[in-house]
Amino acid sequence: MVTGRVDENDFRAVVERRAQALLALVSYLSQCGQSEDCLTRPLAGELLSQAMQLEELLDTYDAGKCCRWCNLRSLTAAIKLFADVGYELLHIRHRLPGYRLLPVPKDFAAATDETLKFTNHILLNAAREMVCKARELDLTILSCDGIGETYAEQPLTGHLPHDCSARRVETVAETVALLATSFLNLASESEDVRTASRARPEDYALCVVASLTEERLRSLEFRFHNLQSKYDTYVSGTEVERKDKDLPVLRGHASVVFHLLKIATSFAHYYERHVNKEPCIAPPFAQRLIAPEALLSTLMSYSITFIDQYIGCTVSLCQDMLRRYAEVGRIEVPIPKYRGFHVRPSTLISKLVQHYGSKVQMLLADEVYDAALPLDLFRANEGINAKKRRWLAKEIVRLELVPDDPAGEDVVSVVRRVVLALAQRGKLIMYEQPLEIPEQAGSLEGTLLEKTIFEAGRLLAMGKIDIETDLTAQFIGDKRVLADIRLLAEYGYGEDNFGNNVALPEKLSYLRR
């Protein structure tokens, strides 16, 4: 930790020595025209490296808190950030043919070029500001002669021979499932970011505050980077990769989404940290570097839009891959305790099945239901409730709960007594206490037993009581999907016996969105 106050002249000399390389680079950039394509990957990389080193030096001596030096510190941060963005954009431009990207509605290559021009414009403005500031601080700027040639790119056509022997992977299906499932989970986790792509321009600033914060985007950036690393660890250079042509396509999409998230994170960082924070004595140079509206527009129209589009088309690719490698199995699980397949359990099951895109059927009482359709699962409740009503009637008769001679008891009293007796025996659950029975109870013709059975069945249909049963349902489909359904059943389909919400495990986190 630095203590005390450094001598101004000593500090200026240290900065001058350490900033020489960066100042020469920005001097070169400041002389480029706005229409010139001056930025190359070698130049962007060197700008990034030198700006990082100077920023660290300035931070060591608290330059950001010193009125004389804080402007230089802010300009250094801007050059570092937009040099990084420029490098990412150039990387995308050069690697685009190898990504094997699926078609999307908008022209990604053209949009990348436009965003690169936008970034170049910011870097040129920042370079000119830094040259002016360096002269104001009496820092020597070395000649920039030869920089253009030194950092020029001379790309070659073609590639080196692919003559390394392929690694052998025994578990092809498991490998494909691992990657496809990981991408699907990340797609679900990115839903709020994807939704923001459909925001209106007047709502862009709200999106940055809500779902497009630097912290949120950086978290997703790391997750997609991990997915790319997982591919390179388990799949790259294997026989599986050569046999399944969809795997390199998946890798390309994971990679481009990662780079887009990295760019989006940088834009969000600059908007949050720098746009509305000016050096204490300097004119608002950040506003001259870039207007906040232009930064938000580029963030939304480029990064967020194409993140949404490329995640969307890759979801379909992953679901197709999972279907192709599906291992069909069958499981038997208990039906939901609380009101059977009502809204919450049916919605969660269908969302789970739709997440994987595989065909899954539910079998219950000789009926077949499409597990991807919540309305089809609702229909299963008809059979479940019919069984419960029959069971309820049999129990009332078996336990002789309705006397032949009611001794003046009305139907309402008998029904209430019967329900309480069954509840005390653990035969049913009461969701309403005290139990309210409709006033028109017993108005139908029939014996007291028939009226009691009818009214008890009506209470069941109204959801005031429920029967504890050991009914089960079978699910048939891809074993990976069935494993998640079994886990969902173990957690009560998201609710307890009284319909209260139950937290789902991390493996099912995609259902929470």
MILUM-776791 format. One record per residue (C-alpha): residue number from 1; residue in one letter; x, z, y. Coordinates in pm, whole numbers. Layout:
num; residuo; east; up; north
NUM; A; X; Z; Y
...
This chain:
num; residuo; east; up; north
1; M; 0; 0; 0
2; V; 131; -96; 348
3; T; 147; 199; 590
4; G; 221; 207; 961
5; R; 218; -94; 1195
6; V; 446; -396; 1142
7; D; 635; -560; 1424
8; E; 448; -867; 1551
9; N; 759; -1087; 1564
10; D; 870; -982; 1218
11; F; 525; -1056; 1080
12; R; 511; -1396; 1252
13; A; 847; -1486; 1100
14; V; 730; -1390; 750
15; V; 409; -1590; 788
16; E; 596; -1890; 928
17; R; 829; -1896; 629
18; R; 551; -1854; 371
19; A; 309; -2094; 543
20; Q; 549; -2387; 582
21; A; 426; -2579; 278
22; L; 57; -2526; 359
23; L; 100; -2617; 725
24; A; 275; -2940; 631
25; L; -13; -3027; 398
26; V; -284; -2953; 655
27; S; -86; -3144; 917
28; Y; -101; -3445; 685
29; L; -474; -3397; 629
30; S; -543; -3356; 1001
31; Q; -409; -3706; 1060
32; C; -639; -3866; 803
33; G; -946; -4047; 927
34; Q; -1292; -3926; 827
35; S; -1347; -4246; 629
36; E; -1016; -4220; 441
37; D; -1009; -4094; 83
38; C; -702; -3875; 134
39; L; -777; -3602; -119
40; T; -625; -3640; -465
41; R; -609; -3395; -751
42; P; -237; -3322; -698
43; L; -297; -3266; -325
44; A; -607; -3050; -382
45; G; -419; -2846; -641
46; E; -125; -2787; -405
47; L; -358; -2698; -117
48; L; -532; -2446; -341
49; S; -205; -2293; -459
50; Q; -49; -2265; -113
51; A; -369; -2131; 47
52; M; -398; -1865; -224
53; Q; -42; -1750; -159
54; L; -85; -1738; 218
55; E; -421; -1561; 186
56; E; -260; -1294; -32
57; L; 17; -1241; 223
58; L; -229; -1216; 513
59; D; -446; -971; 319
60; T; -145; -755; 236
61; Y; -104; -684; 608
62; D; -478; -670; 693
63; A; -473; -991; 894
64; G; -850; -1017; 858
65; K; -884; -702; 1070
66; C; -645; -818; 1343
67; C; -790; -1023; 1629
68; R; -475; -1231; 1667
69; W; -458; -1331; 1301
70; C; -814; -1311; 1163
71; N; -892; -1672; 1256
72; L; -594; -1796; 1055
73; R; -707; -1577; 765
74; S; -1059; -1729; 774
75; L; -927; -2084; 795
76; T; -696; -2019; 500
77; A; -994; -1896; 297
78; A; -1196; -2207; 389
79; I; -914; -2441; 287
80; K; -864; -2254; -39
81; L; -1233; -2269; -126
82; F; -1299; -2632; -36
83; A; -972; -2748; -193
84; D; -1099; -2587; -513
85; V; -1437; -2761; -473
86; G; -1261; -3090; -404
87; Y; -1052; -3051; -719
88; E; -1364; -2985; -926
89; L; -1538; -3292; -783
90; L; -1235; -3511; -846
91; H; -1215; -3373; -1199
92; I; -1580; -3468; -1258
93; R; -1527; -3815; -1109
94; H; -1226; -3889; -1331
95; R; -1370; -3735; -1650
96; L; -1721; -3872; -1611
97; P; -1684; -4157; -1865
98; G; -1563; -3915; -2132
99; Y; -1853; -3672; -2092
100; R; -2099; -3910; -2263
101; L; -2375; -3782; -2040
102; L; -2736; -3858; -2123
103; P; -2938; -4049; -1860
104; V; -3100; -3843; -1585
105; P; -3336; -3951; -1304
106; K; -3073; -3944; -1026
107; D; -2738; -4124; -994
108; F; -2483; -3853; -1072
109; A; -2173; -4064; -1002
110; A; -2299; -4168; -658
111; A; -2403; -3811; -576
112; T; -2057; -3687; -678
113; D; -1893; -3937; -444
114; E; -2119; -3828; -157
115; T; -2045; -3461; -219
116; L; -1674; -3539; -229
117; K; -1700; -3710; 112
118; F; -1883; -3403; 242
119; T; -1606; -3176; 109
120; N; -1332; -3400; 249
121; H; -1498; -3381; 591
122; I; -1490; -3001; 582
123; L; -1126; -2996; 471
124; L; -1022; -3235; 750
125; N; -1199; -3020; 1009
126; A; -1042; -2704; 868
127; A; -699; -2871; 866
128; R; -729; -2966; 1233
129; E; -844; -2616; 1323
130; M; -549; -2466; 1134
131; V; -297; -2694; 1306
132; C; -435; -2586; 1644
133; K; -428; -2220; 1544
134; A; -72; -2247; 1408
135; R; 47; -2389; 1740
136; E; -135; -2113; 1925
137; L; 48; -1858; 1707
138; D; 376; -2041; 1769
139; L; 424; -2123; 1400
140; T; 657; -2411; 1320
141; I; 491; -2706; 1145
142; L; 727; -2917; 938
143; S; 705; -3294; 918
144; C; 439; -3428; 686
145; D; 623; -3753; 619
146; G; 606; -3858; 255
147; I; 324; -3621; 157
148; G; 84; -3907; 91
149; E; 323; -4067; -157
150; T; 425; -3735; -314
151; Y; 67; -3639; -399
152; A; -73; -3983; -475
153; E; -242; -4036; -811
154; Q; -142; -4322; -1036
155; P; -395; -4307; -1319
156; L; -333; -4502; -1637
157; T; -597; -4680; -1839
158; G; -660; -4580; -2200
159; H; -545; -4271; -2387
160; L; -282; -4155; -2633
161; P; -340; -4221; -3005
162; H; -569; -3976; -3185
163; D; -337; -3932; -3481
164; C; -351; -3555; -3534
165; S; -508; -3464; -3866
166; A; -856; -3316; -3837
167; R; -911; -2949; -3913
168; R; -1150; -2879; -4196
169; V; -1462; -2672; -4138
170; E; -1672; -2580; -4440
171; T; -1984; -2458; -4263
172; V; -2106; -2765; -4078
173; A; -2467; -2651; -4035
174; E; -2362; -2305; -3918
175; T; -2119; -2452; -3665
176; V; -2378; -2688; -3519
177; A; -2640; -2413; -3513
178; L; -2401; -2175; -3338
179; L; -2335; -2414; -3051
180; A; -2687; -2555; -3019
181; T; -2843; -2209; -3025
182; S; -2592; -2080; -2771
183; F; -2680; -2363; -2533
184; L; -3054; -2305; -2578
185; N; -3008; -1938; -2498
186; L; -2812; -2024; -2184
187; A; -3081; -2275; -2086
188; S; -3340; -1998; -2100
189; E; -3111; -1768; -1906
190; S; -3074; -2036; -1636
191; E; -3447; -2084; -1586
192; D; -3453; -1922; -1240
193; V; -3170; -2147; -1121
194; R; -3341; -2455; -1262
195; T; -3668; -2361; -1095
196; A; -3490; -2339; -759
197; S; -3406; -2711; -786
198; R; -3770; -2786; -708
199; A; -3776; -2582; -386
200; R; -3860; -2742; -52
201; P; -3580; -2772; 207
202; E; -3742; -2509; 429
203; D; -3715; -2264; 136
204; Y; -3348; -2325; 54
205; A; -3227; -2016; 239
206; L; -3475; -1800; 48
207; C; -3348; -1943; -283
208; V; -2992; -1838; -200
209; V; -3113; -1485; -135
210; A; -3331; -1474; -448
211; S; -3191; -1669; -744
212; L; -2886; -1857; -616
213; T; -2663; -1571; -511
214; E; -2290; -1595; -568
215; E; -2314; -1315; -824
216; R; -2591; -1487; -1021
217; L; -2421; -1826; -1023
218; R; -2082; -1682; -1114
219; S; -2238; -1500; -1409
220; L; -2382; -1826; -1543
221; E; -2055; -2005; -1471
222; F; -1869; -1762; -1697
223; R; -2131; -1796; -1971
224; F; -2109; -2176; -1977
225; H; -1730; -2155; -1967
226; N; -1745; -1929; -2273
227; L; -1964; -2186; -2449
228; Q; -1711; -2458; -2372
229; S; -1433; -2234; -2505
230; K; -1636; -2163; -2818
231; Y; -1661; -2537; -2881
232; D; -1287; -2587; -2831
233; T; -1212; -2297; -3067
234; Y; -1444; -2384; -3355
235; V; -1519; -2758; -3326
236; S; -1258; -2949; -3127
237; G; -1032; -3152; -3354
238; T; -1235; -3084; -3670
239; E; -1392; -3317; -3923
240; V; -1732; -3190; -3810
241; E; -1672; -3325; -3461
242; R; -1586; -3667; -3602
243; K; -1888; -3677; -3832
244; D; -2155; -3558; -3589
245; K; -2145; -3775; -3278
246; D; -2384; -3542; -3095
247; L; -2127; -3262; -3083
248; P; -1897; -3428; -2825
249; V; -2209; -3511; -2623
250; L; -2307; -3143; -2628
251; R; -1955; -3047; -2522
252; G; -1965; -3294; -2233
253; H; -2291; -3152; -2102
254; A; -2175; -2791; -2135
255; S; -1860; -2888; -1947
256; V; -2032; -3071; -1661
257; V; -2282; -2786; -1616
258; F; -1989; -2542; -1604
259; H; -1813; -2745; -1332
260; L; -2137; -2782; -1134
261; L; -2189; -2406; -1153
262; K; -1834; -2350; -1035
263; I; -1900; -2572; -732
264; A; -2235; -2403; -669
265; T; -2069; -2060; -683
266; S; -1815; -2167; -420
267; F; -2086; -2305; -190
268; A; -2294; -1988; -229
269; H; -1986; -1772; -165
270; Y; -1903; -1955; 158
271; Y; -2263; -1937; 276
272; E; -2291; -1565; 205
273; R; -1944; -1458; 315
274; H; -1833; -1690; 594
275; V; -2110; -1889; 761
276; N; -2252; -1594; 952
277; K; -1927; -1401; 992
278; E; -1701; -1518; 1274
279; P; -1353; -1397; 1375
280; C; -1377; -1145; 1656
281; I; -1223; -1340; 1946
282; A; -1244; -1697; 1824
283; P; -1515; -1951; 1897
284; P; -1750; -2003; 1600
285; F; -1518; -2237; 1412
286; A; -1712; -2200; 1085
287; Q; -2008; -2368; 1252
288; R; -1779; -2657; 1347
289; L; -1648; -2680; 992
290; I; -1996; -2706; 846
291; A; -2354; -2647; 952
292; P; -2532; -2392; 729
293; E; -2818; -2634; 669
294; A; -2580; -2905; 548
295; L; -2410; -2663; 309
296; L; -2744; -2551; 164
297; S; -2864; -2909; 135
298; T; -2554; -3010; -61
299; L; -2576; -2703; -283
300; M; -2938; -2784; -371
301; S; -2935; -3164; -383
302; Y; -2613; -3189; -583
303; S; -2515; -2879; -779
304; I; -2854; -2722; -850
305; T; -3039; -3052; -901
306; F; -2794; -3184; -1160
307; I; -2757; -2845; -1328
308; D; -3132; -2860; -1386
309; Q; -3134; -3220; -1504
310; Y; -2840; -3193; -1743
311; I; -2955; -2864; -1893
312; G; -3300; -3016; -1942
313; C; -3184; -3321; -2137
314; T; -2937; -3114; -2340
315; V; -3213; -2877; -2453
316; S; -3380; -3171; -2628
317; L; -3046; -3274; -2781
318; C; -2986; -2922; -2917
319; Q; -3335; -2898; -3061
320; D; -3287; -3233; -3236
321; M; -2957; -3109; -3380
322; L; -3117; -2789; -3508
323; R; -3398; -2985; -3672
324; R; -3146; -3212; -3839
325; Y; -2957; -2919; -3989
326; A; -3263; -2703; -4054
327; E; -3268; -2491; -4370
328; V; -3631; -2431; -4455
329; G; -3728; -2083; -4565
330; R; -4027; -1851; -4586
331; I; -4078; -1494; -4466
332; E; -4363; -1247; -4485
333; V; -4420; -1007; -4196
334; P; -4698; -767; -4096
335; I; -4954; -892; -3848
336; P; -4944; -728; -3502
337; K; -5083; -376; -3522
338; Y; -5263; -391; -3189
339; R; -5554; -639; -3199
340; G; -5376; -887; -3422
341; F; -5263; -1217; -3274
342; H; -5396; -1163; -2924
343; V; -5228; -1291; -2606
344; R; -4889; -1117; -2609
345; P; -4788; -1161; -2977
346; S; -4916; -1519; -2991
347; T; -4740; -1614; -2669
348; L; -4410; -1459; -2778
349; I; -4419; -1628; -3119
350; S; -4500; -1969; -2971
351; K; -4233; -1928; -2703
352; L; -3980; -1837; -2972
353; V; -4065; -2145; -3179
354; Q; -4064; -2373; -2874
355; H; -3722; -2235; -2777
356; Y; -3570; -2381; -3093
357; G; -3794; -2688; -3105
358; S; -3835; -2662; -3484
359; K; -4157; -2695; -3679
360; V; -4283; -2356; -3796
361; Q; -4614; -2288; -3967
362; M; -4798; -1961; -4016
363; L; -4998; -1907; -4334
364; L; -5276; -1650; -4334
365; A; -5565; -1627; -4580
366; D; -5525; -1983; -4706
367; E; -5526; -2117; -4349
368; V; -5231; -2296; -4187
369; Y; -5154; -2251; -3817
370; D; -4902; -2420; -3586
371; A; -4678; -2136; -3468
372; A; -4573; -2332; -3159
373; L; -4929; -2325; -3020
374; P; -5059; -1989; -2895
375; L; -5420; -2110; -2908
376; D; -5376; -2193; -3275
377; L; -5246; -1842; -3340
378; F; -5539; -1693; -3147
379; R; -5762; -1866; -3398
380; A; -5607; -1660; -3677
381; N; -5772; -1352; -3528
382; E; -6110; -1482; -3642
383; G; -6010; -1437; -4005
384; I; -5829; -1109; -3936
385; N; -6127; -959; -3756
386; A; -6365; -1075; -4030
387; K; -6152; -890; -4287
388; K; -6147; -580; -4068
389; R; -6526; -586; -4030
390; R; -6574; -617; -4407
391; W; -6329; -334; -4468
392; L; -6501; -117; -4208
393; A; -6841; -169; -4369
394; K; -6705; -87; -4715
395; E; -6541; 234; -4591
396; I; -6858; 352; -4419
397; V; -7052; 296; -4741
398; R; -6780; 433; -4972
399; L; -6739; 755; -4776
400; E; -7117; 794; -4740
401; L; -7081; 859; -4368
402; V; -7439; 757; -4285
403; P; -7701; 991; -4434
404; D; -8016; 857; -4592
405; D; -8210; 1114; -4388
406; P; -8074; 1112; -4031
407; A; -8273; 1425; -3941
408; G; -8361; 1293; -3598
409; E; -8011; 1162; -3515
410; D; -8016; 844; -3306
411; V; -7796; 543; -3379
412; V; -7552; 620; -3094
413; S; -7484; 968; -3227
414; V; -7439; 842; -3582
415; V; -7199; 567; -3474
416; R; -6992; 810; -3267
417; R; -6977; 1058; -3557
418; V; -6881; 783; -3805
419; V; -6602; 652; -3581
420; L; -6462; 1002; -3525
421; A; -6474; 1073; -3899
422; L; -6280; 753; -3978
423; A; -6027; 829; -3702
424; Q; -5970; 1179; -3838
425; R; -5902; 1029; -4181
426; G; -5646; 792; -4025
427; K; -5858; 489; -4107
428; L; -5883; 354; -3753
429; I; -5747; 392; -3401
430; M; -5959; 480; -3099
431; Y; -5849; 316; -2774
432; E; -6121; 481; -2569
433; Q; -6192; 853; -2548
434; P; -6460; 963; -2496
435; L; -6603; 668; -2680
436; E; -6867; 482; -2481
437; I; -7126; 301; -2690
438; P; -7346; 31; -2532
439; E; -7692; 154; -2429
440; Q; -7865; -118; -2629
441; A; -7706; 10; -2951
442; G; -7951; 25; -3239
443; S; -8199; -214; -3081
444; L; -8173; -454; -3374
445; E; -8401; -431; -3674
446; G; -8269; -282; -3998
447; T; -8181; 43; -4168
448; L; -7971; 310; -4001
449; L; -7676; 210; -4222
450; E; -7708; -155; -4122
451; K; -7733; -64; -3754
452; T; -7431; 167; -3777
453; I; -7219; -97; -3949
454; F; -7323; -355; -3688
455; E; -7242; -129; -3392
456; A; -6908; -23; -3542
457; G; -6823; -391; -3584
458; R; -6918; -453; -3223
459; L; -6687; -173; -3105
460; L; -6412; -341; -3306
461; A; -6482; -676; -3140
462; M; -6482; -512; -2795
463; G; -6138; -364; -2859
464; K; -6254; -4; -2830
465; I; -6141; 70; -3186
466; D; -5911; -101; -3432
467; I; -5840; -85; -3803
468; E; -5497; -3; -3942
469; T; -5438; -261; -4213
470; D; -5151; -378; -4426
471; L; -5232; -746; -4366
472; T; -4934; -979; -4363
473; A; -4871; -1336; -4255
474; Q; -4620; -1586; -4388
475; F; -4408; -1814; -4172
476; I; -4244; -2130; -4304
477; G; -3971; -2316; -4116
478; D; -3605; -2314; -4019
479; K; -3437; -1996; -4139
480; R; -3275; -1940; -3798
481; V; -3615; -1938; -3629
482; L; -3762; -1720; -3902
483; A; -3485; -1465; -3850
484; D; -3593; -1425; -3488
485; I; -3961; -1401; -3589
486; R; -3873; -1126; -3835
487; L; -3681; -943; -3562
488; L; -3975; -983; -3324
489; A; -4207; -836; -3589
490; E; -3972; -540; -3634
491; Y; -4018; -468; -3263
492; G; -4397; -479; -3289
493; Y; -4424; -825; -3135
494; G; -4334; -667; -2802
495; E; -4590; -383; -2805
496; D; -4669; -52; -2970
497; N; -4987; 46; -3158
498; F; -5168; 101; -2829
499; G; -5067; -228; -2667
500; N; -4796; -81; -2445
501; N; -4490; -292; -2372
502; V; -4189; -247; -2602
503; A; -3841; -362; -2494
504; L; -3710; -648; -2705
505; P; -3351; -657; -2841
506; E; -3079; -855; -2667
507; K; -3094; -1131; -2930
508; L; -3448; -1208; -2812
509; S; -3365; -1188; -2442
510; Y; -3471; -1551; -2396
511; L; -3831; -1438; -2455
512; R; -3822; -1217; -2148
513; R; -3801; -1516; -1915
